[in-house]
Amino acid sequence: MSHHGHVPAAPPPDSPDYPAAARTAPSMTALDAHLVGCRACPRLVAWREDVARERRAAFRDEDYWGRPVPGFGDPAARVVVVGLAPAAHGANRTGRMFTGDRSGDFLFAAMHRTGFANQPTSVAADDGLELRGIRVTAPVRCAPPANKPTPEERRRCAPYLARELELVGSGVRVAVALGGIGWQALLTTLAEQGWEVPRPRPAFAHGAEVTLARSGPGDDGVTEAAGAAAAPTLTVLGCFHVSQQNTFTGRLTPPMLDAVLLRARELARG
């Protein structure tokens, strides 16, 4: 550390240690700037750039984003939705979470019906979509081959989600996990941040609900009088992923997703 007290220079973007340097990002803007430069996972970098170069025929005239994708939505959200990873021709193309593919169409239409979004469609980063009281993010920020990041890639990418949740701040009351991988990644991050995640871990299910209390450092002296203000709870809700294999087969229907989002809204008010 320099004598001016500055944070040491971050490792180079292709270093496995680069994501961990995000833990000291002082703001969401700084976190996003660090994130989009990340090249820490060679397999994911190669894939996201190959896809961006080759493109899908329908989008051959577009410039693909082809980089890691930041979270999107209200920076002071009370509800955070955690997916899995960007889609190759969705967020990897548009540069915005859940934007430009069928999964996002399904999710943002539900957010619009439940009062979290100002419009039902999400086609491009500059389409005017605004989220109110809700934010969408993911534990893995680059599009993975076959939509399957490796456990090592998930671990390496974890600091981005962790720091994003810290920066959204203590106002977050509800986290909606889309699918089993999002559920596991979210519970891991929350446990590391001092939330009391039960052991054994609660199993993922659609409609599952787990309320966590904070057990961070310094909390053991909190008196009852300090009450809820000092120790808010966080409720984790499970929801089937908005993938086409779930939405096309009717495993996840619009009313099912609406019900989870309305439950999140109810809990966030509490």
C-alpha positions as CSV (number, residue, x, y, z in Angstrom):
1,M,0.0,0.0,0.0
2,S,1.4,3.4,-0.9
3,H,2.0,6.1,1.7
4,H,-1.1,7.9,0.3
5,G,-3.2,5.0,1.6
6,H,-4.4,4.0,-1.9
7,V,-5.6,0.5,-2.6
8,P,-2.8,-1.6,-4.2
9,A,-3.0,-1.9,-8.0
10,A,-5.3,-4.7,-9.1
11,P,-3.8,-7.9,-10.5
12,P,-3.9,-8.0,-14.3
13,P,-7.3,-8.9,-15.8
14,D,-6.2,-12.4,-16.8
15,S,-5.0,-13.3,-13.3
16,P,-7.1,-15.8,-11.3
17,D,-6.8,-13.2,-8.5
18,Y,-8.4,-10.4,-10.5
19,P,-12.0,-11.0,-9.4
20,A,-11.0,-11.0,-5.7
21,A,-9.8,-7.4,-6.1
22,A,-13.4,-6.4,-6.7
23,R,-14.1,-6.9,-2.9
24,T,-12.7,-3.4,-2.3
25,A,-14.7,-1.6,-5.1
26,P,-15.9,1.6,-3.4
27,S,-19.1,2.0,-5.5
28,M,-21.3,0.1,-8.0
29,T,-19.8,2.1,-10.8
30,A,-16.3,1.1,-9.8
31,L,-17.4,-2.5,-9.4
32,D,-18.9,-2.6,-12.9
33,A,-15.8,-1.0,-14.4
34,H,-13.6,-3.7,-12.7
35,L,-15.9,-6.5,-13.7
36,V,-16.2,-5.7,-17.5
37,G,-12.4,-5.9,-17.8
38,C,-12.2,-9.4,-16.2
39,R,-10.4,-12.1,-18.2
40,A,-9.7,-14.5,-15.3
41,C,-11.4,-17.6,-16.7
42,P,-9.7,-18.6,-20.0
43,R,-12.4,-21.0,-21.2
44,L,-15.2,-18.4,-20.6
45,V,-13.2,-15.6,-22.3
46,A,-12.6,-17.8,-25.4
47,W,-16.2,-18.8,-25.6
48,R,-17.8,-15.4,-25.1
49,E,-15.4,-13.9,-27.7
50,D,-15.9,-16.7,-30.2
51,V,-19.7,-16.3,-29.9
52,A,-19.3,-12.5,-30.3
53,R,-17.2,-13.0,-33.4
54,E,-19.3,-15.7,-35.1
55,R,-22.8,-14.4,-34.0
56,R,-26.1,-15.9,-34.7
57,A,-27.5,-15.3,-38.2
58,A,-30.4,-13.2,-36.9
59,F,-27.9,-10.8,-35.2
60,R,-25.1,-10.9,-37.8
61,D,-25.2,-7.1,-38.3
62,E,-24.9,-6.4,-34.5
63,D,-21.8,-5.8,-32.5
64,Y,-21.9,-8.3,-29.6
65,W,-20.9,-7.1,-26.1
66,G,-18.8,-10.2,-25.6
67,R,-17.6,-9.2,-22.1
68,P,-18.6,-9.9,-18.5
69,V,-22.1,-8.5,-17.7
70,P,-22.8,-6.2,-14.7
71,G,-25.9,-6.4,-12.6
72,F,-28.8,-4.3,-13.6
73,G,-31.6,-2.4,-11.9
74,D,-32.3,-0.3,-8.8
75,P,-29.0,0.4,-7.0
76,A,-31.0,0.5,-3.7
77,A,-33.2,-2.5,-4.4
78,R,-35.0,-4.3,-1.6
79,V,-35.4,-7.4,-3.9
80,V,-32.5,-9.0,-5.7
81,V,-33.0,-11.7,-8.4
82,V,-30.0,-14.0,-8.9
83,G,-29.9,-16.1,-12.1
84,L,-27.1,-18.3,-13.3
85,A,-25.0,-16.7,-16.1
86,P,-25.5,-14.6,-19.2
87,A,-26.9,-16.3,-22.3
88,A,-24.6,-16.5,-25.4
89,H,-26.9,-14.5,-27.7
90,G,-28.8,-12.7,-24.9
91,A,-26.8,-10.7,-22.3
92,N,-23.5,-11.6,-24.0
93,R,-24.9,-9.9,-27.1
94,T,-26.7,-6.9,-25.5
95,G,-24.5,-6.3,-22.4
96,R,-27.4,-6.2,-20.0
97,M,-28.6,-9.0,-17.7
98,F,-31.5,-11.1,-19.1
99,T,-31.8,-8.8,-22.1
100,G,-32.3,-10.0,-25.7
101,D,-33.5,-13.6,-25.2
102,R,-36.6,-15.5,-24.3
103,S,-35.7,-16.0,-20.7
104,G,-35.5,-12.2,-20.2
105,D,-38.7,-11.7,-22.1
106,F,-40.4,-14.0,-19.6
107,L,-38.8,-12.5,-16.6
108,F,-39.3,-8.8,-17.4
109,A,-42.9,-9.3,-18.5
110,A,-43.6,-10.7,-15.0
111,M,-41.7,-7.8,-13.4
112,H,-43.9,-5.4,-15.4
113,R,-47.1,-7.2,-14.4
114,T,-46.0,-7.1,-10.7
115,G,-45.0,-3.5,-10.7
116,F,-41.2,-3.8,-10.6
117,A,-40.6,-2.7,-14.2
118,N,-41.8,0.3,-16.3
119,Q,-42.3,-1.8,-19.5
120,P,-42.8,-5.5,-20.3
121,T,-40.0,-5.9,-22.8
122,S,-36.2,-5.9,-22.7
123,V,-34.5,-5.9,-26.1
124,A,-31.4,-3.7,-25.8
125,A,-29.4,-1.9,-23.2
126,D,-30.8,1.5,-24.4
127,D,-34.5,0.5,-24.7
128,G,-35.6,2.6,-21.7
129,L,-36.3,-0.3,-19.3
130,E,-36.2,0.8,-15.7
131,L,-36.5,-1.5,-12.6
132,R,-38.0,-0.1,-9.4
133,G,-37.1,-1.8,-6.1
134,I,-35.5,-4.8,-7.8
135,R,-32.2,-5.7,-9.3
136,V,-31.1,-8.7,-11.5
137,T,-27.7,-10.2,-11.2
138,A,-25.9,-13.6,-11.5
139,P,-23.1,-15.6,-9.8
140,V,-21.3,-16.1,-13.1
141,R,-20.8,-13.0,-15.3
142,C,-19.6,-14.5,-18.6
143,A,-21.6,-16.7,-21.0
144,P,-20.5,-20.3,-20.5
145,P,-20.4,-23.1,-23.1
146,A,-23.7,-25.1,-22.9
147,N,-24.9,-22.7,-20.1
148,K,-22.7,-24.7,-17.7
149,P,-19.9,-22.9,-15.8
150,T,-17.5,-25.2,-13.9
151,P,-17.4,-25.2,-10.1
152,E,-14.0,-23.5,-10.4
153,E,-15.4,-20.8,-12.6
154,R,-18.2,-20.2,-10.2
155,R,-15.8,-19.9,-7.3
156,R,-13.5,-17.5,-9.1
157,C,-16.4,-15.3,-10.1
158,A,-18.0,-15.2,-6.7
159,P,-16.5,-11.9,-5.4
160,Y,-18.5,-9.9,-7.9
161,L,-21.8,-11.1,-6.6
162,A,-20.6,-10.7,-3.0
163,R,-19.5,-7.1,-3.5
164,E,-22.6,-6.2,-5.5
165,L,-24.8,-7.5,-2.6
166,E,-22.8,-5.5,-0.1
167,L,-23.0,-2.3,-2.3
168,V,-26.8,-2.6,-2.7
169,G,-26.7,-2.5,1.0
170,S,-28.7,-3.3,4.1
171,G,-32.0,-2.4,2.4
172,V,-32.1,-5.8,0.7
173,R,-34.9,-7.8,2.3
174,V,-35.5,-10.6,-0.3
175,A,-33.3,-12.6,-2.7
176,V,-35.0,-14.6,-5.4
177,A,-32.8,-17.5,-6.6
178,L,-33.6,-18.7,-10.1
179,G,-32.8,-22.4,-10.3
180,G,-30.7,-24.7,-8.1
181,I,-27.3,-23.3,-9.1
182,G,-28.4,-19.8,-8.3
183,W,-29.8,-21.0,-5.0
184,Q,-26.5,-22.7,-4.0
185,A,-24.3,-19.8,-5.2
186,L,-26.5,-17.3,-3.3
187,L,-26.5,-19.3,0.0
188,T,-22.7,-19.7,-0.2
189,T,-22.2,-15.9,-0.7
190,L,-24.7,-15.1,2.1
191,A,-23.0,-17.5,4.5
192,E,-19.6,-15.9,3.8
193,Q,-21.2,-12.5,4.5
194,G,-22.3,-13.5,8.0
195,W,-25.9,-14.6,7.3
196,E,-26.8,-17.6,9.4
197,V,-27.5,-20.2,6.6
198,P,-28.9,-23.4,8.2
199,R,-26.9,-26.7,8.1
200,P,-27.6,-28.9,6.3
201,R,-28.5,-26.3,3.7
202,P,-32.1,-26.0,2.7
203,A,-32.9,-27.7,-0.5
204,F,-33.9,-25.8,-3.6
205,A,-37.5,-26.0,-4.7
206,H,-39.9,-23.7,-6.5
207,G,-41.6,-21.6,-3.8
208,A,-39.0,-22.5,-1.1
209,E,-38.6,-19.8,1.5
210,V,-35.7,-19.5,4.0
211,T,-35.4,-16.5,6.3
212,L,-31.9,-15.7,7.4
213,A,-30.6,-13.7,10.4
214,R,-27.3,-11.8,10.4
215,S,-24.5,-13.1,12.6
216,G,-21.8,-10.8,11.5
217,P,-18.9,-9.5,13.6
218,G,-20.1,-7.2,16.4
219,D,-23.6,-8.4,16.4
220,D,-23.3,-10.5,19.5
221,G,-23.7,-7.4,21.7
222,V,-26.9,-6.2,20.1
223,T,-29.6,-5.7,22.7
224,E,-33.2,-6.6,22.2
225,A,-34.1,-2.9,22.4
226,A,-32.1,-2.2,19.2
227,G,-34.6,-4.6,17.6
228,A,-35.2,-5.1,14.0
229,A,-33.3,-2.0,12.8
230,A,-30.0,-3.5,14.0
231,A,-30.6,-7.0,12.8
232,P,-32.9,-7.1,9.7
233,T,-33.6,-10.5,8.2
234,L,-33.2,-11.6,4.6
235,T,-35.6,-14.1,3.0
236,V,-34.3,-16.3,0.2
237,L,-37.1,-17.4,-2.3
238,G,-36.6,-20.3,-4.7
239,C,-38.1,-20.1,-8.2
240,F,-37.6,-22.4,-11.2
241,H,-35.2,-20.8,-13.7
242,V,-36.8,-18.8,-16.5
243,S,-35.0,-21.0,-19.1
244,Q,-36.8,-22.1,-22.2
245,Q,-36.9,-25.7,-21.1
246,N,-38.9,-24.6,-18.1
247,T,-41.1,-22.0,-19.7
248,F,-41.9,-23.8,-23.0
249,T,-42.9,-27.0,-21.1
250,G,-45.1,-25.3,-18.6
251,R,-42.9,-26.3,-15.7
252,L,-42.7,-22.5,-14.9
253,T,-45.8,-20.5,-15.9
254,P,-46.4,-16.8,-15.8
255,P,-48.7,-17.0,-12.8
256,M,-46.1,-19.1,-10.9
257,L,-43.4,-16.5,-11.5
258,D,-45.8,-13.6,-10.7
259,A,-46.6,-15.3,-7.4
260,V,-43.0,-15.5,-6.4
261,L,-42.4,-11.8,-7.3
262,L,-45.6,-10.7,-5.4
263,R,-44.4,-12.7,-2.4
264,A,-41.0,-10.9,-2.7
265,R,-42.8,-7.5,-2.8
266,E,-44.9,-8.4,0.3
267,L,-41.8,-9.5,2.2
268,A,-39.8,-6.5,1.1
269,R,-42.4,-4.2,2.6
270,G,-42.1,-6.0,6.0
